[in-house]
């Protein structure tokens, strides 16, 4: 069992896993790359995607590659959208001292991000293919602080972790909206909860840039007690780290009777330029039954 202050040992993620003969230069805290997947040199398809649905995207690119082995590999990213837009417009990606100039054939992000790419003539159109089911509270296994609702997050005894309102505006906006709406619905001070989420301090810790990795690390290590987070992310953490995390349902997500105050996010997909040899096939695949079933399995739903 991982103890407090121990790092999380994430499982591998890729369209195909490297052969055992491939030397791995990675350790916790040193040269560890979690959100860039595959071989950009030989991949027949490159996908830039926002990251919070990374577990469902991995399952989908693996299924796509299995059905289309001529693709050879899929290089894909799972980071916040802003740096991916910069990489598309600019000269590629930089990971520490490593530079990757490969540009995407397909871009996945919330619709407003892709609207901006349409306006910039980088893509021509986009379509929704998946949607989140709402938000829950992620806590340490056993819920040692007894957190049961959004209102409990106002307690001086609770330290919250939250995506950064500056570097991860999209996810922060969703969590702030959920916090305010569900608190008001419960008769609590919605503005006070949002103020706590927004203001970094002794009882609020913000992620730096990739909250879907950093938030569970903060809670798992005991630096924070709870976080409002997408249901599908909390589900993922509780599945791969069952001795470390559990989730607290808020706003009826698990019952299937989600409150209107618990917002969802739609994920859109579009071709960059002509999408290369495989981009159009991948966009079609992501709208089909196989990908839809995989996204459902990972706690998301059809739009």
C-alpha positions as CSV (number, residue, x, y, z in Angstrom):
1,X,0.0,0.0,0.0
2,X,1.3,3.5,-0.9
3,X,1.8,5.5,2.3
4,X,1.5,9.2,2.8
5,X,4.2,11.1,1.0
6,X,4.9,8.2,-1.4
7,X,4.6,9.0,-5.1
8,X,1.8,7.4,-7.1
9,X,3.1,4.7,-9.5
10,X,1.0,5.3,-12.6
11,X,0.3,2.4,-15.0
12,X,1.7,2.7,-18.6
13,X,-0.5,4.5,-21.2
14,X,0.0,4.3,-24.9
15,X,-1.5,3.0,-28.1
16,X,1.0,0.2,-27.9
17,X,3.5,-0.4,-25.1
18,X,7.2,-0.5,-25.9
19,X,9.0,-3.8,-26.2
20,X,11.0,-5.0,-23.2
21,X,14.2,-4.3,-25.1
22,X,13.5,-0.5,-25.1
23,X,15.5,1.2,-22.4
24,X,13.4,3.4,-20.1
25,X,14.9,6.5,-18.6
26,X,12.2,7.3,-16.1
27,X,11.8,7.4,-12.3
28,X,9.6,9.3,-10.0
29,X,10.9,12.9,-10.0
30,X,13.3,12.3,-12.8
31,X,12.6,12.2,-16.6
32,X,9.1,10.9,-16.0
33,X,6.7,11.7,-18.9
34,X,3.1,10.8,-18.4
35,X,1.1,12.8,-20.9
36,X,2.9,12.3,-24.1
37,X,2.4,8.8,-25.6
38,X,3.9,6.8,-28.5
39,X,6.6,7.3,-31.1
40,X,6.2,10.6,-33.0
41,X,8.8,9.5,-35.5
42,X,7.0,6.4,-36.8
43,X,3.4,7.0,-35.8
44,X,1.0,7.2,-38.8
45,X,-1.4,9.4,-36.7
46,X,-0.8,12.2,-34.3
47,X,-3.5,13.4,-31.9
48,X,-3.4,16.5,-29.7
49,X,-6.0,16.1,-26.9
50,X,-6.9,17.7,-23.7
51,X,-6.1,15.3,-20.9
52,X,-8.8,14.7,-18.3
53,X,-10.4,11.9,-20.3
54,X,-7.0,10.3,-20.9
55,X,-8.0,6.8,-19.7
56,X,-10.8,6.6,-22.3
57,X,-8.7,8.0,-25.0
58,X,-5.9,5.5,-24.3
59,X,-8.4,2.6,-24.6
60,X,-9.7,4.2,-27.9
61,X,-6.4,4.7,-29.6
62,X,-5.4,1.1,-28.7
63,X,-8.6,-0.2,-30.2
64,X,-8.1,2.0,-33.3
65,X,-4.6,0.8,-33.8
66,X,-5.6,-2.8,-33.3
67,X,-8.2,-2.4,-36.1
68,X,-5.8,-0.5,-38.3
69,X,-2.3,-1.9,-37.8
70,X,-1.0,-0.1,-40.8
71,X,-1.0,3.0,-38.7
72,X,2.0,1.5,-36.9
73,X,1.6,3.7,-33.8
74,X,-0.4,6.7,-32.6
75,X,1.4,9.6,-31.0
76,X,-1.0,11.4,-28.7
77,X,-0.9,14.0,-26.0
78,X,-3.1,14.4,-22.9
79,X,-2.3,17.9,-21.5
80,X,-4.3,21.1,-21.0
81,X,-5.4,22.6,-24.4
82,X,-3.5,25.9,-24.2
83,X,0.1,24.5,-24.7
84,X,-1.2,22.2,-27.4
85,X,-2.7,25.2,-29.3
86,X,0.7,27.0,-28.9
87,X,2.5,23.9,-30.2
88,X,0.2,23.8,-33.2
89,X,0.6,27.4,-34.0
90,X,4.3,27.5,-33.2
91,X,7.2,25.2,-33.5
92,X,6.1,22.1,-31.7
93,X,6.4,20.7,-28.1
94,X,9.1,21.1,-25.6
95,X,9.5,18.5,-22.8
96,X,12.4,19.7,-20.6
97,X,15.3,19.5,-23.0
98,X,13.5,17.3,-25.5
99,X,11.8,19.0,-28.5
100,X,9.1,17.4,-30.6
101,X,8.2,19.0,-33.9
102,X,5.5,16.6,-34.9
103,X,2.2,18.5,-35.6
104,X,-1.2,16.9,-35.0
105,X,-3.5,15.4,-37.6
106,X,-6.5,15.5,-35.1
107,X,-7.3,17.9,-32.3
108,X,-9.5,17.1,-29.3
109,X,-10.7,19.7,-26.8
110,X,-13.8,21.4,-25.5
111,X,-15.8,23.1,-28.3
112,X,-14.8,26.7,-27.5
113,X,-11.1,25.8,-28.0
114,X,-11.8,24.2,-31.4
115,X,-14.0,27.2,-32.3
116,X,-10.9,29.4,-31.9
117,X,-8.9,27.0,-34.2
118,X,-11.7,27.3,-36.8
119,X,-11.4,31.1,-36.6
120,X,-7.7,30.8,-37.1
121,X,-8.2,28.6,-40.2
122,X,-6.3,25.7,-38.5
123,X,-9.3,23.3,-38.7
124,X,-12.5,23.6,-40.7
125,X,-15.1,22.0,-38.4
126,X,-15.5,19.9,-35.3
127,X,-18.1,17.6,-33.7
128,X,-18.8,16.5,-30.2
129,X,-18.2,12.9,-29.5
130,X,-18.2,12.5,-25.6
131,X,-19.4,14.3,-22.5
132,X,-18.5,14.1,-18.8
133,X,-21.2,13.0,-16.3
134,X,-20.6,15.7,-13.7
135,X,-18.3,16.2,-10.8
136,X,-17.6,14.5,-7.4
137,X,-15.3,15.0,-4.5
138,X,-12.1,12.9,-4.4
139,X,-10.8,12.0,-0.9
140,X,-8.3,9.7,0.7
141,X,-9.5,6.1,1.2
142,X,-11.7,5.9,4.3
143,X,-12.6,9.6,4.0
144,X,-10.8,10.4,7.2
145,X,-12.3,13.9,7.4
146,X,-15.8,12.6,6.9
147,X,-16.5,14.9,3.9
148,X,-20.0,14.4,2.7
149,X,-20.9,17.6,0.7
150,X,-19.6,20.7,-1.0
151,X,-20.4,22.6,2.2
152,X,-17.9,20.6,4.2
153,X,-15.1,22.1,2.1
154,X,-15.6,25.4,3.9
155,X,-14.4,23.9,7.1
156,X,-11.1,25.3,8.5
157,X,-10.1,21.7,9.1
158,X,-10.2,20.9,5.3
159,X,-7.4,21.6,2.9
160,X,-8.7,21.5,-0.7
161,X,-6.8,20.9,-3.9
162,X,-8.0,22.5,-7.1
163,X,-6.9,22.9,-10.7
164,X,-5.1,26.2,-11.3
165,X,-7.4,29.1,-12.2
166,X,-4.6,30.6,-14.4
167,X,-2.9,27.7,-16.1
168,X,-6.0,25.4,-16.3
169,X,-8.8,27.8,-16.9
170,X,-11.2,25.3,-18.5
171,X,-11.3,22.7,-15.7
172,X,-11.2,25.3,-13.0
173,X,-14.2,27.0,-14.5
174,X,-16.2,23.7,-14.4
175,X,-15.2,23.0,-10.8
176,X,-16.0,26.5,-9.7
177,X,-19.4,26.4,-11.3
178,X,-20.1,23.0,-9.7
179,X,-19.0,24.3,-6.3
180,X,-21.1,27.5,-6.4
181,X,-24.2,25.8,-7.8
182,X,-24.2,22.8,-5.5
183,X,-23.4,24.9,-2.4
184,X,-26.3,27.2,-3.2
185,X,-28.5,24.2,-3.8
186,X,-27.6,22.9,-0.3
187,X,-28.2,26.3,1.3
188,X,-24.6,27.2,1.7
189,X,-22.5,30.1,0.6
190,X,-21.5,29.3,-2.9
191,X,-19.3,32.4,-3.3
192,X,-17.4,31.4,-0.2
193,X,-16.6,28.0,-1.6
194,X,-15.5,29.4,-4.9
195,X,-13.3,32.0,-3.1
196,X,-11.6,29.2,-1.2
197,X,-11.0,27.3,-4.4
198,X,-9.6,30.4,-6.2
199,X,-7.3,31.7,-3.5
200,X,-4.1,29.8,-2.9
201,X,-3.1,29.7,0.8
202,X,-2.7,27.4,3.8
203,X,-6.1,25.7,3.1
204,X,-6.0,25.7,-0.7
205,X,-3.4,24.1,-3.0
206,X,-3.4,24.6,-6.8
207,X,-2.0,22.3,-9.3
208,X,0.7,23.8,-11.5
209,X,-0.3,22.8,-15.0
210,X,-1.7,19.2,-15.2
211,X,-4.3,18.8,-12.5
212,X,-5.3,15.2,-13.5
213,X,-1.9,14.1,-12.4
214,X,-1.1,16.6,-9.7
215,X,-4.4,16.6,-7.7
216,X,-4.3,12.8,-6.8
217,X,-0.6,13.2,-5.9
218,X,-1.5,16.0,-3.5
219,X,-4.3,14.1,-1.8
220,X,-2.4,10.8,-1.9
221,X,0.5,12.4,-0.2
222,X,-1.7,14.0,2.5
223,X,-1.1,17.6,1.5
224,X,-4.8,18.1,0.7
225,X,-7.9,16.4,2.0
226,X,-10.3,16.8,-0.9
227,X,-10.8,18.0,-4.4
228,X,-13.8,18.7,-6.6
229,X,-13.0,16.8,-9.8
230,X,-14.6,15.1,-12.8
231,X,-16.4,11.9,-11.9
232,X,-14.5,10.0,-14.6
233,X,-11.2,11.1,-13.1
234,X,-12.2,10.1,-9.6
235,X,-13.4,6.8,-11.0
236,X,-10.0,6.2,-12.7
237,X,-8.1,7.0,-9.5
238,X,-10.2,4.7,-7.4
239,X,-9.8,1.9,-9.9
240,X,-6.0,2.0,-10.3
241,X,-5.2,3.1,-6.7
242,X,-8.1,1.4,-4.8
243,X,-6.2,1.4,-1.5
244,X,-5.5,5.2,-1.7
245,X,-8.7,6.9,-3.0
246,X,-12.4,6.9,-2.9
247,X,-15.0,9.4,-4.2
248,X,-17.9,11.2,-2.5
249,X,-20.9,11.6,-4.8
250,X,-22.4,15.1,-5.1
251,X,-25.2,16.3,-7.2
252,X,-26.5,12.9,-8.1
253,X,-23.8,11.7,-10.5
254,X,-23.6,8.1,-9.4
255,X,-27.4,7.7,-9.1
256,X,-27.9,8.9,-12.7
257,X,-30.0,11.8,-11.4
258,X,-27.5,14.6,-11.9
259,X,-28.4,18.0,-10.6
260,X,-28.5,20.8,-13.1
261,X,-26.1,22.6,-10.8
262,X,-23.5,19.9,-11.5
263,X,-22.1,20.9,-14.9
264,X,-20.8,18.6,-17.6
265,X,-18.1,19.1,-20.3
266,X,-18.4,18.1,-24.0
267,X,-15.4,16.9,-25.9
268,X,-15.1,17.8,-29.6
269,X,-12.9,16.4,-32.3
270,X,-11.7,17.9,-35.6
271,X,-9.2,17.4,-38.4
272,X,-6.1,19.6,-38.6
273,X,-5.8,20.6,-42.3
274,X,-6.7,17.4,-44.2
275,X,-5.9,15.1,-41.2
276,X,-3.2,13.2,-43.1
277,X,-3.6,9.6,-44.1
278,X,-5.5,8.4,-41.0
279,X,-7.1,11.4,-39.4
280,X,-10.5,11.2,-41.0
281,X,-10.7,7.5,-40.1
282,X,-9.9,8.3,-36.5
283,X,-12.5,11.0,-36.3
284,X,-15.1,8.5,-37.6
285,X,-13.9,5.9,-35.2
286,X,-14.2,8.2,-32.2
287,X,-17.9,8.7,-33.1
288,X,-18.6,5.0,-33.5
289,X,-19.9,2.3,-31.2
290,X,-16.5,1.0,-30.1
291,X,-15.1,4.3,-28.8
292,X,-18.5,5.3,-27.4
293,X,-18.6,2.0,-25.4
294,X,-15.0,2.6,-24.1
295,X,-15.8,6.1,-23.0
296,X,-18.9,4.8,-21.2
297,X,-16.8,2.2,-19.5
298,X,-14.6,4.9,-18.1
299,X,-17.4,7.0,-16.7
300,X,-18.2,9.3,-19.6
301,X,-21.2,9.4,-21.9
302,X,-22.3,10.2,-25.4
303,X,-23.0,13.9,-26.0
